[in-house]
């Protein structure tokens, strides 16, 4: 008997998250069985296989969000032939009545036993869900001629001349029986709900299918229209609703390295910031040094000399032109601090620095910085080592101008994945999304609830401009102020609730996540189309 699982995935602002992969696994579940949430965060999975929920696991995952699992999830609907006391269901007596029989007492003893047990399960279902259930009987017959085969044949003429009469008689008799048994259970229940549960009628005199051909009354084309069903269902189904954290407090190692060729100088020392917080190398130094043109003997020079000061900045004096490595460990405590500062992930920023304050050109006798006190531009790589040991490496263009802070790359906080930042391309992506969301907000066909979601996205897309920092000539403050004015109008007109208003205003102040369903961090370099 098949089971149905459905629900919503939300963020901590109550906004549906699109693009979440919902995977179901377990004994008897087909491999690679999954679905993806739509733009409202809704999802639905149906298993046709015979599986036990206790063996099932649901996994919810999306880059940029924490992964959630639910074991032994309760189906929101049981597409079966019986009533589940926790979820409801359908009991179909199709094929259990003898021809022309309509009384419950005419059902076989074993069928009546099943029915009585099902009524107990119905009672538990309705008593556990007061005010949120529907009990309904549906009944149908085919176009095969009917006759009253109960003792006394009181309805024989009615059954033969009025279509649907047999179906109606079965439904009526079943309702009377079920109502009577539910009333008995109610009387025995010391914690009974306020109202005695009763069954209502749906369509109980349906007639369907082909005209009878006079040959085989038991043919499938007739049998499929011969049913009497009791439905016990929720008015509002209790979906499997979960929320996903917008980041993971990941531990990882960050390296700023030089592993290429053609770089031989003492002009490559950089302060490393993550989310505007200066981080320190594992040996306590507040910089990454790619310097590689010093002599070992310089370490014997006076400590105030340029030679000593430059050699002390070189990770391996004497290895001229060699590779250089600088490692920074991001532990859970630091990761939380960084992500509290910026929930979008880890923005790596390098600042060209010149700790020795040497500005003259090459002077082998003194040791020199070269580059007139600036830095060698474009000589490094960034490497990320995740807790499981996997690595991701990216070539970067290190900044050349002294004291200039330049965003280099963005790390997804859960994987972590890393990609380059291209200010011009990001600016184009923001323009495209801005136009798309304004169009959605202006769409007269959308409900205010839907528009609220797009206001949320609009704020998100503008907040990215601050996150990426150096998008040229981008008036972030002006954009956000325009949005705030519109949000205030919506509150005055009653189009959004007080709670929605507060959430949107908080977002404009920097509270919450930068992620929405359009975020794509799986590509190496984000483009305008997947911004």
N, C-alpha and C positions, 0 to 999 in steps of 0.2 A: 504494500500500500504506500502510495507516494506521500511525501511530506513537503510542505512549503515553508520556506524561511524568508522573511523580509524585514526591512527596517530602514533606518536612516543613520548616516554618519554625520556628526556635527562637530564644529569646533567649539571653543569655550565661549564664543559669543553667540552660540545658538544658530550659527549659519551652516547650512549644508555644505559638505565638502564633496565636490565632484572629482571623478578620476581615481577614487579609492578602489583598489582591487580587493574583492571579497572572495576568498577561496575557501572551499569546504573540502575537508579530508576526513578519512576514517574508514573503518572496515565496511566494505561493500560499496563505498563511494567511488565512482569512476575517477580515473586519474585526470588531473588538470581541469577539475570542475570549478569554475569561477565565474564571476560577473564583475561589472564595474559600476560604481555609483554614477547616477546622472548629475546634472548641474545642481539639483536640489539636495543631493546626498542620499537619494532613495536607491534601494536595491532589492532584488527579488531572486531567489534561487529555489528551484523545484527539483526534488529528487524523485524519480520514478521507481528507483530501486527499493527493495526491502532493506532498510537499515534501522538500527537502534540508535536513538539520539545520544545515548550514553557513550557511544563509540565515535561521535562526530565532533569535529573541531572547526570553528570558523576563525579565519585569520583576516584582519583588516590592515592593509598596508598601502602607503603612498610615500614616495620620496619627500623628505621635508617634514614628515610627521612620525610620531612614534607608532610602532606596530602593536596592535591589540589582538588578543586571541580570546575566544569564548569556547569553553569545553562543555559538552552536553547541552547545547542550545535547545530551547524548547521551540518546536515548530509553531508558527503563528497560525497554521491551518493544517489539519490532518485530512488529507484527501483520501478518505478510507470508507469502509463500509460499516463503521461503528462509531459510537459516541465516546470521545475521550473526556473523562471528567475534568481535565484541566484545560482542554482546548476546544471542546465541542467536536462536531463532526456530523456525519450523515448516516442514519440507519435506513437502509433500503430493504423493504420486504418483497422486492421484485422476485417473482418465481416461487415464492413461499406460500402463496394462496393456491388452493386447488381451483380449477375452472369454475367460475360462477359463485365461489365462496367469498364472503365479505365480512363475516364476524370474526373477531379476535379469537373467540373460543373454538373456532373451526381450524385454527392453525395447529400444526402438529405440536405435541407436547414439548419437544426439544426447542422448537421455534419460540413457543411461549416463554420457556425458561430464559432464552437469550433476550427476549423482549423485556422481561421483568428485570434482568440485570442491567440492561441498557437504561431503563427508566431510573434505576438507582444512580447510574452515572449521570444521567440528565439532571437529576435532582441536585447532585453535588455540584455540577457545573453552574446551575442557575443560583444556588445558594451561596456559592463562592463569588459570584459576579452580579450582585444585586443591581438592578437598573442598567446593566450593560449586556443584556442577552436578548436573543429572539428565539422562541420555540415555534416552529412552523411545520405544518404538514402539507405536503404536495402529493397529488395523486393523478394518475393518467391511465387511459386505456387505449387499445388499438381499435381498428375498425372491424376486427373480427366480431361477428354477432355474439351478443351476450344472453345469458339466461340465469335466473336465480336458482342456484343449486343448493341453497340452504334448505333446511327442513321447513316445510310449510310454503315455500316459494311465494312469499307475500309480495315480492317486487318483480316477479317474472315479466309482467307486461311492461313495467317501467324500464327495465333493463333492455328489453328488446326494441322499444320505440323511442326512448330518449337517450341520445348519445351522451356519454359521460356519467350515466347514472351509477354504473357499477363502481367506477373510480370514486365517485362522491360517497357512495355507501361505505366503501372501505375506509375512506378518510374520516368520515363521521364516526364510525364505530371505533376506529383507532383513537381518535381524539377523546371520546368518552372514556375509553379504557385508561389511557395515559393520564388524563386529568384526575380520574378516581385514584389511581395509584400514587400520583404525586401528592394528592391531598392526604393520603394515608401517611406518607413519609413526612409530610409537613407536621402532622399531628404528633408524630413520634420524636420530632426534632426539638430539643430544649433550647437550641440556639437558632431557631427558625427565623428567616427574614420576615419583614413586615407583611409581605403579600404572598398569598398562596400562588405558586407558579401554575400557569395554565398554558395550554397549547393554542396557538392561533392557526387560522387557515390561510394557506396561500392559494394557488390555483389547484382545485381538487376535482375538477370535472373535465380535465384536458382530454382531447381525443386527437391522436396523431397517426401519421404514417399512411401507407398505401391502402387503397380499398382491398378488401379481402378477395383473394382469387378463388376461394372455395376449395383449396387443396390442402395447404399445410398451415394450420393455425399456430403452430409452434415455430414458424420461421423467424429468423432474427429481425427481419424488417417489421414484424409485428411485436415481437417480444420487447424490443427496445422502448416501446411506448406503453408498456404494461408495468407500472411501478407505483408504489406507495412509500413515501419517504418522510422521515422525521428529521428535521434540521435543527441542530442546536448550535448557535453561532453568536459571536460577540457583535454588539452594535458597533463598537470601536475596538478593532483588533489591537491587542498589546504587541506592537511591533518590537523588534530587537533594535532599540535605539542605543547608540554608544557615542562617545566623544573621543576624539583623537588629540593628543598633545601636539602642539605645533613644532616641537623640536625634541631632540633627544639630548640628554646630558652625556654626550659621548666623551670617551677618553681617546686621545690620539696623540701622535707625535708629529710635529711640524718641523721640517728642515728647510733651511735656505742654503743652497749649495751652489758650487761652481764645479761642473764636470765636463766642460767643453774645451775648446782650444782657442788660442789667439788672445787670451787675457793674461797680461803680465804687468801688474801695477799695484800701487799701494793706495788706490783711490776707490775702494769698494767696501766701505763700512756703512751699514744701514741699521737704523732703529726699526724694530718690528712691532707693529701694532695689530691687534686683533680687536675689531669693533671699537677702535679708538682707545684701547687700553694697551699701554706698553707692556710687552711680555719679556721675560728674561730667559736667557739660554740656560740649559741644564747645569752649566758651571757657574751660574749667577750673573753672567755678563749681560748688560742691557743692550745688546746689539748682535747682528750677524756680520761677520767679517769674511769677505772674499779676497782680502789682500793676499798677494802671493809673489812679492818681489823684495823680500828682505833676506838678510844674511843671519846665520846663527850667531856670529861674533858680535852682532849689534846688541845682543842681550847683555854683553859685558860692558857696553858703553855707559856713561853716566845716565842716571835715571831721568835727568832733565833734558837729555839730548834728544834730537829728532830721531836718531837711529834707534835708541832704546824704545822710545814711545811708539814708533812704527812697528818694531819687532814684537812688542807686547800685544799689538793688535792682530798680528798674523798667527793663525792657528798652527802653522807648521813652518817656522822660519827656516830658510835654506832650501826649501822645495820650491824653487822659482818656477812660476808658470804652472804649478801643480794644482790638483783638485783641492777644494776646500769644503768643509762640512760644518754646519751649525744646527744643533738640535734644540728644540723647545718642546717640553712635555706639557700637554694640556690635560690636567687631571679633572676629575668630576667637579671639584669645588670651583676651579677656575672656569671650567666650561659653563657651569651654571651662572657665574658672574658675567661671563661674556654674552651668554644668550639672554640674560635678563636685560642687558644693555641693548641688545639687538636680536630679536627672536628669529630673524630671517636666516641666520646662519653665522658663519665665521668670515668676516670680511678682513682679508689680509692686506695691510697697508705697509709700504716701505718708505722710510724717510732717509734721504741721502744725508749723511753726517760726516763731520771731519773732526774727530775728537782731538787731534793734535794741533788743530788750527794752523797747519802748514799750508801755505798758499803758493809758494814759489814753484817754479818749474824744476825739472830734473837737476839734482845736485848730488851726485854719488857720494861726495865726501860727507854730506850732512844726512843723507837719506831724505827722500822727498815724497810728497803726496802726488804731485803732478796735477793735471787737470785744473790748475789754478784754484785748488781747494774744493772743486766740485767732485762728482763721482763718475766712474766709468759706467756708461749707460748700457743697459741690456746685456748683462753678463751672467745672469743666474738662472737657477731653476728652483721651483718649490716642490717639495715632496711631502706627501701626507701618508703616514703609516697608521692604519686603523688597528684597533685592539686585536683583531684576528691575524695581524701580520701582513694583510694585503696592502699594496702600495699604489699610489697614484702620483705621477710626476708631470709637471707642467713647466715649459719654458716661459720665462717672463722677461719683460723689458724693465730692468731696474732703473730707477730715476737717476738722472744725471745732475740736476740742479741742486745745489746745497740747500738743506733745510726744506726741500719740497717733499710733501707727503703725497704719495700716489697710491690709490687702490690698485692692487695687483690681481687678486683672484677672490672668488667666493667659494666657500666649502658648504656643501649640504651638511646639516648637523646630525643626520642619522646614519649616513652610509660610511664615511663621508665621501662624497664626490666633489670634484673641484672643477671650476671652469674660469676662463679668462673674463675680464671685464673690458668691454669696448664701449666707452662713453657715447660715441656717436650712434652706434647701433642700438644701445639701450635707450637713448633719447628717442630714436625713431619708433622703438617698440612702445614706449610710453605714449607717444602721440597716437599711434594706431589704437591702443586700448582705450585711451581717453575718448576718442571719437566713437568707438564701439559702445562704451558704457553710457555716454551722453545720449546716444541714439536710443538705447534701451530705456533709460530713465524717461525719455520724452515720449515713449510709445504709449499711446492712449489705450491700447488693448491690454496692457499689463496691469495687474492688481497692484495696490500700494505695497502689499507684502513682497511681491516680486521686485518692485522698484527699490524697496529697502535693501534687498540683497545687492542690487547693482550700485546703490549708494556706497555700500560697504566696499565693493570692489573698486569703485572710483577712488575712494580714499586710499585704498591699498596701492593702487597703481601710482598715485602721486607720492606716497610715502617712499616708494622705491627711489624716487629722484634724490631724496635725502640720503638714503642708504648708499646709493652709488656715488654720492657726493659731487663728483666733478663733471656732471652733465652741463655743458656750456650753456650759459644764458637761459637757464630754466628758472622760471619764477614760481618756486614751490609755495612760498608764503602767499602769494596772490591767488594761486589755484586753490589752496586749502581754505583761505578766507572766503572765496566764492562759494565753496561747498558748504561751509559753516552757515553762511547766509541762507542758502537754500534749505538746509536742514532745519533751521529755526522757523522758516516759513511753513514747512511741513508739520512741525509741532503746533504752530499757531492754528493751522487749519484742521488739526486733528487727524492728519493722514498717517502719522506714525505715533506710536505709544510713547509714554514717558521713558519706559525701559529702552525702547529702540533708540530714542533720541540720545539718551545718556551713553549708550554703547557707541553710537556713531561719533559723538563729540569726543569721547575718550580716545577713539582711534585717531582722531586728528591731533591729539596731544601726544601720540606715540605709544599708546597702550595697545597690546595685542600682537597679532602675527602679521607678517608681511605676505604670507602665503595665501593664494587662492587657487581655484582649480585650474587656472591658466598657467601657473608656474611650471616651468619645465627645466629640470636640472640634469636631464639625461644626456643632453648634447654638450659637447666640449665648449662651444662658444654659442651663447644664446643669440638667436636671431629675432628680428621683429615679429616673425610669424609665431614664435613660441615663447615670446617674452613673458 
